[in-house]
Amino acid sequence: MDSIYFAKVPPIWHRASWDSTTLGFWFKELTDRNHQLSNWLYTGQPKSFWFPGFFNPLGLLTALRQEASRSHIGWSLEFVSLDVTVTRFSHEDAPDVATGGPKENIYIHGLFIQAASWDKRGGRIVEARPKQLFDVMPVISVTAKYDLTLEELRQQHQLTAEQNAILSSQKNNSALIKYGSIRSSGLSTDRSPSPQEMYGLAEDRLSVPIYKKVQRTSHHFITKFKIPCSKTADHWKMRGVALLCDVH
C-alpha cells in the first residue's frame, strides 16, 4: 500500500511485469498491452504491432525469421536476415499485411529516436530539432529475406585453421616477395579492409541500437536496425543516436 500511496509500482507487481517509473505509466502500459493481445487473439493479427508491448520484443523478430524459413523450402534460418524500411505512415494507416500480404513481412510502431529526428519526406535521419529530446518514428516495415550474399561470403572466405595453415605454407615464399615489393614501393600492409569494403555496406545507412528504456544498458538492449541517414554513420554515432521503446 505504501508503494501505491507514493504512486510507485508495488515490488510484487514489478517482479511479474516490467520496469516503469510511476504507477500511472505502469497502468497505461498494462491497458495498452492487454488491448493489443486481446485484439490479436479475437480478431487476428494486427496491421501493425506495438513493438514496446512485448516482454521480449526480439522474440517477435526471431519468430518472423523462423516463420519465413519454414514457409520456403531450402531456407536455412542461419541465413535469414531482416530488411528494415521506415515508412511514411502512422500505425492507423498501416497496410493490412495479415490479409493478402507476404508472410515474411510485418509492421511495427511505437519507437522513438533519440539525439536526432526523422525526416518523413526525405526518409532519413536528420539533426534533432531545437529543444527536442525525442522524435516519434513512423511505422517500420520489417521483412525476412534469404541473404544469399552473406552465405556466399561465408562459404568462400571462412577457411578452417587447417586450410589456412596449408595455404600459408604453400605461399610463404611468394608472400615474402610480394611483401618486399610493396614495402619498396612505399605502400603500407598494415591496413585492413573496412566493413564497407568487405560487404558493400552503404555509407548512408546507420546501424541504430534499440533499447527498451532510456537507460542504455545491456539489460535493455534489443537489437539493431539499419536505417538511412543524411550524413556519415560516424557522425551519428558520435551523436549517440538510438531507438527507444519508452522515453519515461
N, C-alpha and C positions, 0 to 999 in steps of 0.2 A: 504493500500500500504506500510505503514511503516513496518508492520509485514513481508510482502513478501521480502522487501528490506533487512531485517536483518535475512532472512531465518527462520522466525518463522511462526507458523500456525496462520492465522487470527482468532481473537476471534469468529467471526460469524461462521467460519468453525468448530472450535473446539467444539462449543456448539452443533452442529448437527452431530458430529462424535466421535472421540476417542482421548485419550492423545497421544502426540508424542513430542519428544524433538526438532526435527528440521522439516522444511518444506520438505526436501528431504526424510526423513524417512516416513513422512505422505503420500507423493505421492506414494512411493513404496508400502506401505501397502494398499493404495487405489486401485492400479492396481492389486495387488495380491488378494484382496477381490473380486474385480469385476471379475477377471479371474475364481476364484472358483465358485462363484454364477452363472455366465453365463454358465460355463460348466455343472453345476448341472442342470440348467434349460433346456438346449438344448440337452444335451447328457445323462442325467440321473445321478444317484448317483455316486460320485467319489469312486475310490478304497480306498482312504484314505482321511479323512477330515483334512484340515489345521486348527487345533484347535484354534490358536490365531486369525483366521479370522472371528470370530463371535462376535457380540456385547455382546451376553450373552452365553458364552461357556457352562455354567452349563445347559442352556436350551436344548442344544443338548443331553446331558446325560439324562436329565429328559424325553425328547421325546423318547429316546431309551427304557427307563423303561416303559413308557406308551404304546409304540408300542408292547413291549413284553407281557405286561399284557393283552392287547386287543387280541393278537394272540393266547392266551392259555386260554381255558375255566377253570374257577376256580382260576385263578391267581389274587391275590389282590395286587394292586400297593404298598400297605404298606410294603409287604414282598418281593418285587422285589429289589434285590441289584445288584451291579455292580462288576464283577470279572475282574481284570486287569492283563494282561500279556504283558511284554515287549518283543517284537520280536527281530530278528537279522537283519532285512532288512530295507532298506530305503523306502520312500513313493513311489518311482518309481517302486519298486519291490513288492509292497503290493498285496496280492491276491485280486481278484475281488469278493468281498462279494456280490455286487449288483446282480451278475448273478450266482445264484445257492447257495450262502452262506446263513447261517441262518439269519433270520430277527432280532434276538436279539443280533447281533454282528456287530460292526463297527470297523474301524481302524482310528486312529488319529495320526497326526505328527505335528512337529513344536515346541516341547517343549525343554527347556534347563534345565540342572541340575546344581545347584549352590552349592559350598562348597563340592563337591565330583565329581567323574567321574563314567561313566557307563562301566562296563566290558562286552563287547558283547559276548566274548567267554564263560565267566562264568555266564552271565545273572544276574548280581547283582551290587549293589552299592559298589564302592571301593574308596580308598583315591584319592583326587584330584591330578592331575599331577602338577609338579612344574610350577609356574607362569601361571597357567591356572585357570581363574575365573569361566568359564562356560564350559560345555560339551554338545554336541548335543545328544539328546535322539533318539533312533531308533523309528520306528513305534510302537505304543502301541495298542494292541487289547483290546477292552472293550466289555464285554459280560454281558447282563442282565440275571440273574438267579433267580429262586424262592428259597428263603432262608428258607427252612423248619426248619432248626435248630434254627434260630432266632425266628420263630413263636412259636415253641415248648417251647423255653425258656420263652417267654412272657406269654404263657398260663399257664405254670407250676409254675413260680416264682413270677409273679406280682399279689400279693394278694391285695384286696381292703383294705381300712383302717378298715372297719368293721370286715373283716375276720382276720386281724392282731390282732385286739383288743380281739376278741373271742379266738383266738389261744393263745394269751399271757396270758389271764386269766385262761384258762384251764391247761396250762402247767407251771404255775407260780412256784408251789412248786417243781416240778421235775427239773425245770431250776435252782432254787436256790441250790438244792442238787448237781446237775451236776457242777455248778459253783464252789461250795465249794470243790468238788473233784478235779477239775482242778487246783484250787489255791493251794491245799495241795500238789499236785504232782509237783508244780513248773512251770507249763505251763502258758503262757500268753493268755488272752482272748481278748486283745486289737487289735490283728492283723486281718485285713480284707483281704479277698482273692483278689489277683491281677486280672486284666482283663484277663491275660493269663490263670489263673487257672479257672476262671468262664466260659470263652468262648472258651478255647482251641486255642488261637492265637499262631502262631508260633513265636519264638523269633527272627528268622532271616528275618522277614518282617517288613518294616518300613512304617508307615503311613505318607506319604510325602505331605505337603501342596502345592497347586498350586496357583500361583499368576499371574495376568495379566502383571504386571510390576515388576521391580527390587525393587521398594518401597513396602515393605511388610505391607500393611495396610489392614484394613477390607474392604475398598472400592475396593481393587484389589484382594481380596481373592476369589477363585472359589470353590474349593473342596479339597479332599484329595484322593490320590491313595496309596494303599498298594503294595509295590514292594520289591523284595528280596534285602538283604544287606549282606555284608561279615562279619560284626561284630554285636554286640548287637544294638538294636534300641536306647538305651540310648546314646551310643557312637555317633551316627549320629545326634541325637537331640542336643547334645552339640556342634556339628559342625555347626548346623544351616542349614541342607540340605533342599532344596526346589526345586520345579519345576517352571520354569518361561516361560511365553509366549513371553516375549520381554526382551531383555537384553540391550537395548539402553537407 
